[in-house]
Amino acid sequence: MTQTLTIIGNEGSPYSRKLRAVLRYRRIAHVWVVSNGPEYVAPPPVPVPVIPVLVWHDETGAMREAAVDSTPLIARLEREHTGRSLLPSDPALAFLSALVEDYGDEWCTKFMFHYRWTDPDGIEWARRQLMRQIDPSVPTAQLEQFAQWFGERQIARRAVVGCSEATAPLLEAGYRRLLGVLETLFAQRRFLFGDRPAAGDFGLYGQLTQLCGFDPTSARLAERTAPRVVAWTVRMEDLGGWRVDDGQWLDRDTAVDALKPLLAEIGGTYVPFLLANAAARARGAEWVECAVEGGQWRQQPFAYQVKCLNALRAQLAALAPADRDWLASVLAGSGCEALLAP
């Protein structure tokens, strides 16, 4: 008998919401525990102290193993649980899903961080509300102490993420463009690759839970300009009742036709950053500097996103030549074709 998993996270964490929604959609038995909340029990050690943490239990119910990082966790769940897969059956579309998931996780999170930790309304809301989400009954003095510490810590991380006065217009313009692209796309289909969600859907969903449903300035913008996106984000929260069959994946040409504006957005922003970040890390540079849609991007190099680039290129290398050729043809001119270069 498969043991129930435990997911430790927080409502204010986009990656926690992403992984929890995956577990719900795939109907994988799990218990949700708020990190540091009243029901929290420390899990086995993990390499990096981040959330969500996914915990496996032994036959007695004791915690046996814990792991972090939503994308590898989703891949492991694919190996360990059958049915209701997040991977399109066409390997070329599965790559595009991985690319969109990575864009959501690694670039759209910059939108979220910007609105939460540079916008004055966002800062004041998040500092206290994130603590209330851990425990709504927390005493006021403890709330204020946490709010001060956590706010200062996150604001100090803005340079690492790339949120600055110089990049703020790029991030806000990118968020508006993404809302417009998705608003048009969701007028045509329920999910990115057809009538069932893929990993790419969940990658975008995680960040949109915060941008459309928590942080006040970005949420108001979404409500005004992208009501379909807001509704889609709410619907993605729990798709456990969604009926699934393989016929719900679109064929590759139909699928990619409506995805081209999204791929162009990824190719104009995230891909040039990925390549510049890897180059900066390779030469030991202090800063990543590159042209992105609308202007010049500048931030400190980030080691994890080199790993992301390598993973995408490894997935490309594993494709059959005909699939790589098809991707080369559909990505040409989007900016994403740079990923295909040696």
C-alpha positions in Angstrom: 0.0 0.0 0.0 1.3 3.4 -1.0 2.0 5.7 2.0 0.4 9.1 2.2 2.9 11.9 1.4 3.3 15.0 3.5 3.9 18.4 1.8 5.2 21.1 4.0 4.7 24.6 2.6 2.9 27.9 2.9 0.0 29.6 1.1 2.3 32.5 0.3 4.9 30.3 -1.4 4.3 29.9 -5.2 6.2 26.6 -5.3 4.2 25.2 -2.4 1.0 26.0 -4.2 2.4 24.5 -7.5 3.3 21.2 -5.9 0.2 20.9 -3.8 -2.0 21.5 -6.9 0.0 18.8 -8.8 -0.7 16.3 -6.0 -4.4 17.2 -6.0 -4.6 16.9 -9.8 -2.8 13.5 -9.9 -4.8 12.2 -7.0 -1.7 11.3 -5.0 -2.7 10.9 -1.3 -1.0 13.6 0.8 -1.3 15.8 3.9 -0.7 19.5 3.8 1.2 21.0 6.7 2.0 24.7 7.1 5.7 25.2 7.6 6.4 26.3 11.2 2.6 26.2 11.9 1.0 24.5 14.9 1.0 21.0 13.2 4.6 21.3 11.9 7.1 18.6 12.7 10.6 19.0 11.4 11.3 16.7 8.4 14.5 14.8 7.7 17.3 17.1 6.6 17.2 18.5 3.1 20.1 20.1 1.1 18.6 23.6 1.1 16.2 25.0 3.8 13.4 26.0 1.4 9.7 25.1 0.9 7.9 23.1 -0.2 9.4 20.0 1.4 7.9 16.7 0.2 8.2 13.9 2.8 7.9 10.1 2.2 6.9 7.9 5.1 7.7 4.3 6.0 5.2 1.5 6.7 4.8 2.7 10.3 4.0 6.3 9.2 7.4 7.7 10.4 9.1 10.3 8.2 11.6 8.3 6.0 12.9 10.8 3.5 12.5 14.4 2.5 13.3 16.4 -0.7 12.9 19.9 -2.1 12.8 21.6 -5.6 9.4 21.4 -7.3 10.5 20.4 -10.8 12.6 17.4 -9.8 9.9 16.4 -7.4 7.3 16.5 -10.1 9.6 14.3 -12.3 10.0 11.8 -9.4 6.2 11.7 -8.9 5.9 10.8 -12.6 8.2 7.9 -12.0 6.5 6.7 -8.9 2.8 7.2 -9.7 1.0 6.2 -12.8 -2.0 7.9 -14.4 -2.9 11.6 -14.9 0.6 12.4 -16.2 1.7 16.0 -16.6 3.9 15.1 -19.6 2.5 15.5 -23.1 2.8 12.2 -25.0 4.6 14.0 -27.9 8.2 14.5 -26.7 8.6 17.8 -28.5 5.6 19.2 -26.7 6.9 17.7 -23.5 10.1 19.9 -24.0 8.0 23.0 -24.6 6.1 22.2 -21.4 9.4 22.0 -19.5 10.5 25.3 -21.0 7.3 27.0 -19.9 7.5 25.5 -16.5 11.1 26.7 -16.1 10.1 30.2 -17.3 7.3 30.3 -14.7 9.6 29.1 -11.9 12.6 31.2 -12.7 11.5 34.3 -14.6 7.9 34.9 -13.5 9.0 34.6 -9.9 10.9 37.9 -10.5 7.5 39.6 -11.3 6.2 38.2 -8.0 9.2 39.3 -6.0 9.1 42.8 -7.6 5.5 43.4 -6.7 5.9 41.9 -3.2 9.2 43.4 -2.1 9.6 46.7 -4.0 6.0 48.0 -4.1 5.2 49.8 -0.8 1.7 48.4 -0.7 3.0 44.9 -1.4 5.7 45.1 1.3 3.3 46.2 4.0 0.7 43.6 3.1 3.2 40.7 2.8 5.3 41.4 5.9 2.3 40.7 8.2 0.0 38.6 6.1 2.6 35.9 5.5 3.0 35.4 9.2 -0.8 35.3 9.7 -0.9 32.5 7.1 1.4 30.4 9.3 -0.9 31.0 12.3 -3.8 33.5 12.2 -3.9 33.6 16.0 -0.3 34.7 16.4 0.1 37.4 19.1 0.5 40.9 17.8 4.0 41.4 19.3 5.3 38.2 17.7 3.7 39.2 14.4 5.4 42.5 14.4 8.8 41.0 15.3 8.5 38.5 12.5 7.2 41.0 10.0 10.2 43.3 10.6 12.8 40.5 10.3 11.3 38.8 7.3 10.7 42.0 5.4 14.3 43.1 5.9 15.6 39.7 4.8 13.5 39.6 1.6 14.2 43.2 0.7 17.9 42.5 1.0 17.5 39.7 -1.5 16.3 42.0 -4.3 19.7 42.3 -5.9 20.0 38.5 -6.1 16.7 38.1 -7.8 17.3 41.1 -10.2 14.7 43.4 -8.7 16.0 47.0 -8.8 14.9 50.5 -9.8 16.5 49.8 -13.3 14.7 46.5 -13.9 11.3 47.5 -12.4 9.9 48.9 -15.7 11.0 45.7 -17.5 9.4 43.5 -14.9 6.1 45.4 -14.9 6.0 45.5 -18.7 6.7 41.7 -18.8 4.0 40.9 -16.4 1.5 42.9 -18.4 2.5 41.2 -21.6 2.2 37.8 -20.0 -1.3 38.6 -18.8 -2.2 39.6 -22.3 -0.8 36.5 -23.9 -2.5 34.2 -21.4 -5.8 36.1 -21.6 -5.9 35.5 -25.4 -4.7 31.9 -25.1 -7.3 30.9 -22.4 -10.0 32.3 -24.7 -9.1 29.5 -27.1 -8.3 26.5 -24.8 -8.5 25.3 -21.2 -4.8 24.6 -20.8 -1.6 25.2 -22.6 -1.5 21.9 -24.5 -5.1 21.0 -24.8 -7.9 19.9 -22.4 -5.6 18.6 -19.6 -2.9 20.4 -17.7 0.9 19.9 -18.3 3.8 20.7 -16.1 4.1 24.0 -17.9 0.6 25.0 -16.7 1.6 24.3 -13.1 4.8 26.3 -13.5 2.8 29.4 -14.5 0.1 28.7 -12.0 2.4 28.7 -9.0 3.5 32.3 -9.6 0.0 33.4 -10.6 -1.4 32.3 -7.2 0.6 35.1 -5.8 0.4 37.7 -8.6 -3.3 37.3 -9.1 -4.4 36.3 -5.7 -2.2 37.7 -3.0 0.0 40.7 -3.8 -2.4 43.7 -4.0 -1.0 45.7 -6.9 -0.4 42.8 -9.3 -3.7 41.3 -8.3 -5.6 44.5 -9.1 -3.9 44.7 -12.5 -4.9 41.1 -13.3 -8.5 41.7 -12.3 -8.8 44.7 -14.5 -7.0 43.3 -17.6 -7.0 39.5 -17.5 -10.2 38.1 -15.9 -9.8 34.8 -17.7 -6.3 34.4 -16.2 -7.6 35.1 -12.7 -10.4 32.5 -13.2 -8.0 29.9 -14.7 -5.7 30.4 -11.7 -8.5 29.7 -9.3 -9.6 26.7 -11.3 -6.1 25.2 -11.2 -6.1 25.1 -7.5 -7.8 21.8 -7.3 -8.2 19.7 -10.5 -8.7 16.4 -8.7 -12.1 16.0 -10.3 -10.9 16.7 -13.8 -11.5 13.7 -16.1 -8.4 12.8 -18.1 -7.7 10.8 -21.2 -4.8 10.8 -23.7 -7.0 12.3 -26.4 -7.0 15.6 -24.6 -3.5 16.5 -25.7 -3.5 18.5 -28.9 -1.4 17.5 -31.9 1.9 19.4 -32.0 1.0 21.8 -34.8 -2.3 22.8 -33.3 -0.8 23.1 -29.9 2.1 25.3 -30.9 0.1 27.7 -33.1 -1.6 29.4 -30.1 1.6 29.1 -28.0 3.8 31.2 -30.3 3.2 34.5 -28.5 4.1 32.9 -25.2 7.2 31.3 -26.7 8.2 34.7 -28.1 7.8 36.2 -24.6 10.0 33.5 -23.2 12.5 33.9 -26.0 12.7 37.7 -25.6 13.3 37.7 -21.8 14.1 34.4 -20.1 16.3 32.7 -22.7 18.7 35.6 -23.2 19.0 35.8 -19.4 19.6 32.1 -19.1 22.5 32.3 -21.6 24.0 35.4 -20.2 23.8 34.0 -16.7 25.6 30.8 -17.7 28.3 32.8 -19.5 28.7 35.2 -16.5 29.1 32.2 -14.1 31.6 30.5 -16.4 33.9 33.5 -16.5 33.4 34.5 -12.8 31.8 37.8 -13.6 30.2 39.8 -10.8 27.1 40.8 -12.9 24.9 39.3 -15.5 24.1 42.0 -18.2 22.1 41.3 -21.3 19.4 42.8 -23.5 15.9 41.6 -22.9 12.5 42.7 -24.3 12.3 46.4 -23.6 15.7 47.2 -22.2 18.9 46.1 -20.4 18.8 43.5 -17.7 21.3 43.4 -14.8 21.6 41.2 -11.8 24.1 39.0 -9.9 24.8 35.6 -11.4 22.7 32.7 -10.1 24.1 29.2 -10.0 20.7 27.4 -9.9 19.7 28.9 -13.3 22.8 27.4 -14.9 21.4 24.0 -13.8 18.1 24.9 -15.4 19.8 25.7 -18.7 21.7 22.5 -18.6 18.6 20.5 -17.8 16.7 22.0 -20.8 19.6 21.3 -23.1 19.9 17.7 -21.9 16.2 17.2 -22.6 16.8 18.6 -26.1 19.8 16.4 -26.7 17.7 13.3 -25.8 15.1 14.1 -28.5 15.1 12.2 -31.8 16.6 14.3 -34.7 13.2 14.7 -36.3 11.7 16.2 -33.1 14.7 18.6 -32.8 14.2 19.7 -36.4 10.5 20.3 -35.8 11.4 22.4 -32.7 14.0 24.3 -34.7 11.3 25.2 -37.2 8.6 26.4 -34.7 11.1 28.2 -32.5 12.8 30.1 -35.3 12.4 33.8 -34.7 11.1 33.5 -31.2 14.4 33.8 -29.4 14.0 30.3 -28.0 15.9 28.8 -30.9 19.1 29.9 -29.1 18.6 27.0 -26.8 19.2 24.7 -29.8 22.7 26.1 -30.4 25.6 23.8 -29.4 
